[in-house]
């Protein structure tokens, strides 16, 4: 033994085995093996019906919605076989729990030796069943925690900040990973699952808001809206207006360092809370990729302002189209990258325009913008006529030197500045 001790490297510390602790370890093991094996087996058998019916429910939902193992047609026979053989999987899980309970019970001897306390070993026997019950509840999306007692079996257990709720964190991560296809009541505890109609409503609301801005800035005229409504020539507005709305959303999302798409002040659309419809998944995934591309380009404020006009007025097929437009950057590579993003957005919007309700809702939105534009024009004309009649006498008196006209113009401009004219 002395020769062996001399051969031990200096960086290694030998472990002393205290034989006085072994009787306590053996005693706790003799108690833990029958108690833990029986209790864990009872918990596994009690929870097995939940696993059976929840598994069938999940597989049937995937079968109806063509998701998960039923996504590809060639996999449908194997997935159907999984529904039939699911009871065998539940039986295997119960057998695995029974076998693992034996080894978990043996670890109670290690607890007694490390803590040098027989009571801590007995506490581990009870805590083990509670931990197993909580893990099963977490796996089956049942209620959080366990109703069984859990005594402390460590003397010097000083968890670091943030580790106290480790089970809760694991539960939340597990729920987020299953969020798309899981429809249990636990979802309402986490984050809201947005539906396709909500995303659809946001798109047309954004188009309506941006349409007012484009009308105000003169990038869209009343004649174009009238032509869209009367003649049905909506190619420019039905493609470019939604394109700018989506591009503006991507710009805002890139600046906010969001993991998803910021579609409003308090709503973020991401992969885990988006619509379950496969069509929307095909549309949202490219948008998230383009958002990361825009984030890497680091679009500046003056470039963003110029992009609004370029999306509406240009075809964006060649970088040379932006020559003389006042775009701040002269880098053709940067221009080509931005134009490629715009073209992809136009293609996505063109695909969205084929949806059944797109044309009807877009025309209704155009009618709202048209009525507002007509009312704003009528209000401006009424204010102009009133101001002209009010200052007619003064302008006639001072018409010799032209000061009256200038003063009338100043009053009209003042009305615009004060917000009297929309």
N, C-alpha and C positions, 0 to 999 in steps of 0.2 A: 504493500500500500504506500509505503514511503517513496518507493521508486516511481510509482504512478503519480504521486503528488508532485514530484520533482519535474516530471515531464509535462505538466500542465502549463500551457503558455501563460505569460504574465497578464495578457489582456482578458483572459477567461477567469471567471470566479467560480470556484467549486461550490456545489450545492450540498449542504449538510442535510441528511435524512434523519429526522428525529423519530426514533422508534417508539417513543412514548405516545406519539399522536396516532399511530396506526390502529390501536384498538378502537378509538373513537371513530376513525374513518370506516373501519369494517362494520361497526355497529350501525352507522348511518346508512351505509350501502345496503345492509340487510333490511333496513326499514324502507329505504327509498325504492328499491326494485319492485316489491309487490305493490306498494301504495301508488307510485307514479305510473306503473304499467297499467294498473286497473283504472285509475282516474283518467289518464290520457285516452285509454281505450274507450271509456264511457263517453268522454267528450267527442271523440272521433265518431262513434256510433250515433251520438245525438245530433251531430252536425251533418252527417252523411245525407239525410233526406234533403237538406237545404242545398247541398252541393249537387245532388242529382237533379232536382227540379230547376234550380237556377241555371245549371248547365244546359239542360234541354231548352229552357226558355231562350237562352242566348243563342243556341244553335238554330232554333226555329226563327228567331228574329233575323239572323244572318241569311237564312234560307229565303225568307220572304223579301228581304231588302237586297238580296244578291250582294252580300258583303262577306268579309272574312274568308273562310274556306270555300264559300259558294260564289266568289267573285268570277272565277273562270269556269266556263262550261265544262271543261274536261275534268275539273276537280269536283263537280257535283256528285258523282257516284261515290267517291271516297268520303266526301263530307257527309253524305247520307248514311254511309256505313258508320261514321263517327257518332251519329245520333243513335244508331242501334246499339253500338258497343259502349256508349257512355256509361252505363251501369258498371261495366268492367273497370273503367277508369276510376270510378268512385270506390269500388272495392279495392283496387290497388292502392288508392290513397289511404284508405283505412288500414290496410295491412302495413303500409309504409310507416304510418303513425305509430302502430303498435311496436314495430321493430325498433324504430328510432327512440321510443320511450325507454327502452332498456338501457341504451347507451347514455341517454340524458340522465337517467337515474344513477348510473355509475359515477357521473361527474360530481355527485354530492360528496363523495369521499375527497375529491380535490378541494372542494369548498371548505370542508372541515380542516384539512391540512393547512391550507393557505391562511385561513382566518383564525386557526387555533381555537375553535369554539364549536362545541357540539350543538348549541342552540342555533348557530348560523346554518349548520348543515340541515337541521330540521326545518328552518325557515325556507331553505332552498327547495325542499321537497314540496311545500305548499306553493311557493312562488312559481315553480316550474309549471304546474298545472294552470295557473293563472296566465302565465306568458303564452302557453300553448293555446289556450282559449282565445286570447286576444289576437294572436296571429291567424287563427282560423277565421275569426270575425272579420279581420282585415282582408283576408283572401276571398271570402264569400260576400263582401260588401254588406255585412250585417252591422249592427250598432257598434259604435266605437268603444274600445276598452273591454273589460271583463267584470262580471259580477262576483268573481271569486276573490278571496283575500290574497294580497301579495306582500308578505313581510320582507323586510330588508335582510339580505343575507351577506352583505359586505359591510365591513366596519368603516373602511376608508374610501368609500365610493363618493368621489367629489366630481360630479359631472361638470363638464365645461359649459359655459353659457351657450345655449342653443341646442344642447344635447338632451335636455329634459323632455322635450316633445319629439324625440326621435321617431317613436312609433307613429305619432300623428303626422309627422313629415312624410314618413314612408307611405302612410295611407293616402295622403294628398297626392304624392307623386304617382302612386298606383292608380288612383282615380283619374288623374290627368292623362295617363297613358291609355286608359280604357275609355276615355270620354266620348269618342266619336261613336262607338258602337254599343256603349252601355247605357241602358235606359232606366236604371234603378232609381229609387227615390233619393239615393245619396247625391245625385247630380245637383239637385237644387241647393245643396250645401256648398257646392264648389263655385262654379262660374256658370253664367247663363249660356245656354246653347241657342245660338241665333238661327233663325229659320230663313229659308230662301226669300220669303216675302218681305222680311225685315231688310235684307240686303237690297232687294229690289226697290223698296220704298226709299232707302237712303240714296240710291243712285239717281232716281228722278228728283228727289229733293235737292241733291247737290247740283243737278243740271238746271233746276229752276233758279237756284241762288246764283250760280255762275252765269246763267242766261241774263239775269238782271244786270250783273256787272258788265257783261259784254255789251249789252244795250247802252248802258251808261257811258262806256268808253268808246262807243261808236264802231266796235268791231263786228257787231251784228246790227242790221238795219230792220226797220219795221217792214220794208218792202220784201225782205228775204223771208220774214215770218209769214207775211201775207201770201207770198208765193208758195210757201210750204203748205199752208192751210187750204188755199184755193186750188192750186194746180197739182198739189201732191209732190212737188219737187223739193224733197227734204234731204237730199243726199249730203249736202254740206252740213246742215244743222244736226241731222240725226247721227252723223258719224263724228264730226269734229267737236261738237259741244260735249257729248259724253266723254270723248277722248280727253279733252282738257279737264273735265271734272275728275276723271280717274287719275290723270297725271298730277293734278293739284293734291289729291289724296296721297299719292306716292311721295311727293315732295314733302308734305307735312309729316308723313310717317318716317321718312328718312331723317329729318331734322330732329325728331323726338326720340330717336334711338329705340323705337318700339320694335318688339319682335313680330308684330303683325301689322295690320293696316288700321290707322286711326281714322275711322269713318265719321266720328263726331267727338265732342269734347270729352265724353265719358264712356265711349264705346270703342273697343279695340277688337278687330276681327283677326283671329289667328287660326292656325291649323287645327287647334284643339277645340275651338268653339264655333267653327264655321258650319254652314249648312251641310247636311249629310248627303244631299243629292250629288251624284257623281259628276254631273255637268258643272256644278259650281266648284267642285274640287279641281276640275280641269282648268277653270278660269282663274281661280284664286291663286293656285300654285305659281303660274307664270308671273302674276302681279307681285308676289312676294320676292321672286327672283329679281324682277326689275327694280323693286324698291332697294334691294341691296346694291344693284348696279348704280342707281342714282346716289345712294349713300357714299359709294366709293368715288363717284365723280365730284362730290362736294359742290353742288350747284349753289352759286351765290345768289343774293337777293336781286341784284340787277338782272342777272340771267333769267331768274324765275319770272320776273316781270315781262321780259322780252319774249319768253317762251309762250306766254298766253297769246300774244299776237301772232307768233310764227305758227302755232298749231292751227289757228283759224284761217290765216291768209295763205300759207304756203302748202305745197304738196309734200315737201320734206322727202324728196327722192334723192337729191344730190346735195352735198355740202355747199356747193356754189350758190344754191338758192338763197342762202342767208347772207350773201355778199350785198352790202348796201342796206341791210335791214337794221343796222345798229346793234347787232348782237355783240356783247362785250368781248367775247373770246374769238381770236383769229385762228385758233388751233383747229385745223380741218379734221383731225382725229377725234377731238372732243365733239365737234359738230356732228360728225358721222355717228358717233355713239348715241348722242341725244336724238338724232333723227331716226336711228334704228329703233330706239325705245318708243318713239312716237308712232312709227309705222306698225310696230307690234301691237301697240295699244289700239290703233285704228283697226287692225285685223281682229282683235278680241271684241271690240265694240261692234264690228260688222257681224260677228258670230252671235253676239247678244241680241242684235236687232232682229234676228230671225225667230226669237222667242215669241210665242203667241200673243202675249200681252204688251210687248214692247211698243208696237206701232200705235195702239190705242192710247196707251198712257203717255207716249211722247206727244201725240197730237193734242191731248188734253192739256199737257203742260204748255205747249205752244199757244193754245187758246188763252191760257191765263196770262202769259207774257204779252200776247198781242193786246188783250183788253187793258192791261196795266200800262202798256206803252201808249195806246190811244188816249187813255185818261190823262196820262202825264202830259201828252202833247196838247190836249184840249185845255188843261189847266195852265200850261205855259202860255198858250195863245190868249186865254182870258186875262191873265195877269198883264200880258203885253198890251192888250187893247185898253185895259183900265188905266195903265200908266200913261199910255199915249194920250188918251182923252183928258187925263188929269193935268198934263203939262202942255196941252195944245196951245192954250193962251200964252203961256210964257214963251213957248218956242216961236210963236208968230211974232211976238214983240221983239225977240232977240234974233230973228231970222236973218237980219242984215249982216251980222258978223259971224253967224253959225254957232253961237255959243249954246243956243237952246237945244239943238240936236245932240251936242256933246253931253249936256246935262241930262237929257232923257236917257241916253245910252248908259250913263253912269248909274242912274236909278234902276234901270233894268238889270245891269250887272250886279248892283247891290242886292236886288231881290234874289238873284241866283245865289249870291254868296251867303245870304241869310237863311237859305233853305226854303224859301217860299215856293220855289219851282223844283219839282222832283226830276 
